[in-house]
Amino acid sequence: MKKTAGLHRTTALLLTIILAVPAWTVSSSTPQLPNPGSVGMSREDQGKLGLQAMTEVYKQMPVLPDSSPITQYVQQLGKRLEKQIPPETSWPYEFHVAQQKEINAFALPGGPIFINVGTINAAANEAQLAGVMSHEMSHVYMQHSAKQDTSPKRTIAEVLGALGGALGGSTLGDLARAGIQFGPAQCC
């Protein structure tokens, strides 16, 4: 009888300890990300296309310099978010701030991400901004732009077509309104 009572107390104590330990202390520190699937465009081609598109965005939109305190803040937050992605599945993310009052953000193939100043100002706290940035990072991670068309010879105009709203009355915005479409580069 004493052995059974002692066993019950020990079992109860162990269950209490197990239930009292928060789940986050025993879970993996690396998030389980979904498999992005396969695409017809190589990572290298996506990177090249993203860099070309980024050059065009810089020509068409006012972008704050890297030395700007706002840009530095966004880049530091982006680097913290990037650390949550296993290095073997990450992309070379770049974070830029467009000097636009509208609430918007967009991602380009291969890693360039643009966040409008309006989005930063509208965020009530860092978590909200991090949510927007993570959303854009997910477009790159899941290779959404590359999944829209498997042709490796996609033109820069096709990539920038979906940015019409973000680029307003610019030439690139006109291209978008003319019907050139390319994946979910512009967001919500």
C-alpha positions as CSV (number, residue, x, y, z in Angstrom):
1,M,0.0,0.0,0.0
2,K,2.8,2.5,0.9
3,K,4.5,1.7,-2.4
4,T,1.3,2.5,-4.3
5,A,0.7,5.8,-2.4
6,G,4.3,6.8,-3.0
7,L,4.1,6.0,-6.7
8,H,0.9,8.0,-7.0
9,R,2.5,11.0,-5.2
10,T,5.6,10.7,-7.5
11,T,3.4,10.5,-10.6
12,A,1.3,13.4,-9.5
13,L,4.4,15.5,-8.8
14,L,5.9,14.6,-12.2
15,L,2.6,15.5,-14.0
16,T,2.5,18.8,-12.1
17,I,6.0,19.7,-13.1
18,I,5.3,18.7,-16.7
19,L,2.1,20.7,-16.9
20,A,3.7,23.7,-15.1
21,V,6.6,24.0,-17.6
22,P,5.5,26.3,-20.4
23,A,5.4,24.7,-23.9
24,W,7.8,27.2,-25.3
25,T,10.6,26.0,-23.1
26,V,10.5,22.5,-24.5
27,S,9.6,23.3,-28.1
28,S,12.1,23.8,-31.0
29,S,13.6,27.2,-31.3
30,T,13.5,27.0,-35.1
31,P,10.0,27.4,-36.6
32,Q,8.8,24.7,-38.9
33,L,8.3,26.5,-42.2
34,P,6.3,25.1,-45.1
35,N,8.0,23.6,-48.1
36,P,8.0,26.4,-50.7
37,G,7.6,23.8,-53.5
38,S,9.4,23.8,-56.8
39,V,9.6,26.5,-59.4
40,G,10.9,26.8,-62.9
41,M,13.2,29.7,-62.1
42,S,16.5,29.1,-60.3
43,R,17.3,31.0,-57.1
44,E,20.1,32.8,-59.0
45,D,17.7,33.9,-61.8
46,Q,15.2,35.1,-59.1
47,G,18.0,37.1,-57.5
48,K,19.1,38.7,-60.7
49,L,15.5,39.6,-61.6
50,G,14.9,41.1,-58.2
51,L,18.1,43.2,-58.4
52,Q,17.0,44.5,-61.9
53,A,13.5,45.3,-60.5
54,M,15.0,47.0,-57.5
55,T,17.1,49.3,-59.7
56,E,13.9,50.3,-61.6
57,V,12.1,50.9,-58.3
58,Y,14.9,53.2,-57.2
59,K,14.5,55.2,-60.5
60,Q,10.8,55.5,-60.1
61,M,10.2,56.0,-56.3
62,P,11.8,58.1,-53.7
63,V,13.6,55.7,-51.4
64,L,15.3,56.8,-48.2
65,P,19.0,56.2,-48.0
66,D,20.5,53.4,-45.9
67,S,21.9,56.1,-43.6
68,S,18.4,57.3,-42.6
69,P,17.4,56.4,-39.0
70,I,14.1,55.0,-40.3
71,T,15.8,52.7,-42.8
72,Q,18.3,51.6,-40.2
73,Y,15.5,50.7,-37.9
74,V,13.7,48.7,-40.6
75,Q,16.9,47.0,-41.6
76,Q,17.6,46.0,-38.0
77,L,14.1,44.7,-37.5
78,G,14.4,42.8,-40.8
79,K,17.7,41.2,-39.7
80,R,16.0,40.0,-36.4
81,L,13.2,38.5,-38.4
82,E,15.6,36.9,-40.9
83,K,17.3,35.1,-38.0
84,Q,14.1,33.1,-37.5
85,I,14.5,31.4,-40.9
86,P,16.9,28.4,-41.1
87,P,19.9,29.6,-43.1
88,E,19.7,26.8,-45.6
89,T,16.2,28.0,-46.7
90,S,16.7,31.7,-46.3
91,W,17.1,34.4,-49.0
92,P,19.4,37.4,-49.1
93,Y,16.7,39.8,-47.8
94,E,17.2,43.5,-48.3
95,F,15.0,46.0,-46.6
96,H,14.3,49.5,-48.1
97,V,12.0,52.3,-47.1
98,A,10.0,54.1,-49.8
99,Q,9.2,57.7,-49.0
100,Q,5.5,57.3,-49.7
101,K,2.6,58.2,-47.4
102,E,0.4,55.4,-48.6
103,I,0.2,52.2,-46.5
104,N,1.9,49.6,-48.7
105,A,4.8,47.2,-48.8
106,F,6.0,44.9,-51.6
107,A,8.6,42.2,-52.2
108,L,10.6,41.5,-55.3
109,P,11.9,38.1,-56.4
110,G,15.1,37.1,-54.6
111,G,14.8,39.2,-51.5
112,P,14.4,43.0,-52.0
113,I,11.6,44.3,-49.8
114,F,10.2,47.8,-49.7
115,I,8.1,49.3,-46.9
116,N,6.4,52.6,-47.3
117,V,6.8,55.3,-44.6
118,G,3.0,55.4,-44.4
119,T,3.1,51.7,-43.3
120,I,5.7,52.4,-40.7
121,N,3.7,55.4,-39.4
122,A,0.4,53.5,-39.3
123,A,1.9,50.6,-37.3
124,A,0.8,51.0,-33.7
125,N,3.8,49.0,-32.5
126,E,6.9,47.1,-33.6
127,A,4.9,43.8,-33.7
128,Q,2.5,45.2,-36.3
129,L,5.4,46.4,-38.5
130,A,7.1,43.0,-38.0
131,G,4.0,41.3,-39.2
132,V,3.9,43.3,-42.4
133,M,7.6,42.7,-43.0
134,S,7.2,39.0,-42.2
135,H,4.4,38.8,-44.7
136,E,6.5,40.3,-47.4
137,M,9.4,37.9,-46.5
138,S,7.0,35.0,-46.9
139,H,6.3,36.0,-50.5
140,V,10.1,35.7,-51.2
141,Y,10.5,32.5,-49.2
142,M,7.5,30.8,-50.9
143,Q,8.8,32.1,-54.3
144,H,5.4,33.4,-55.2
145,S,6.6,35.6,-58.1
146,A,8.6,32.7,-59.7
147,K,5.5,30.4,-59.4
148,Q,3.5,32.7,-61.5
149,D,5.4,31.9,-64.7
150,T,8.1,29.2,-65.1
151,S,9.8,31.0,-67.9
152,P,13.3,32.0,-67.0
153,K,13.2,34.7,-69.6
154,R,10.7,36.9,-67.9
155,T,11.1,40.6,-68.5
156,I,11.7,43.3,-66.0
157,A,8.5,44.9,-67.2
158,E,6.5,41.8,-66.2
159,V,8.0,41.8,-62.7
160,L,7.2,45.5,-62.2
161,G,3.8,45.3,-63.6
162,A,2.1,44.4,-60.4
163,L,3.7,47.4,-58.7
164,G,1.4,49.8,-60.5
165,G,-0.4,50.9,-57.4
166,A,2.8,51.5,-55.5
167,L,4.4,53.3,-58.4
168,G,1.4,55.6,-59.0
169,G,1.6,57.7,-62.2
170,S,5.1,56.5,-63.2
171,T,6.0,54.7,-66.4
172,L,6.1,51.5,-64.4
173,G,2.6,52.2,-63.0
174,D,1.4,52.7,-66.6
175,L,2.8,49.3,-67.5
176,A,0.8,47.7,-64.7
177,R,-2.4,49.5,-65.8
178,A,-1.8,48.3,-69.4
179,G,-2.3,44.8,-68.2
180,I,1.1,43.5,-67.5
181,Q,0.7,41.2,-64.4
182,F,3.1,39.4,-62.3
183,G,2.3,37.6,-59.1
184,P,1.7,39.1,-55.7
185,A,4.6,41.5,-55.6
186,Q,2.4,44.3,-54.2
187,C,0.6,43.6,-51.1
188,C,-2.6,44.1,-49.3
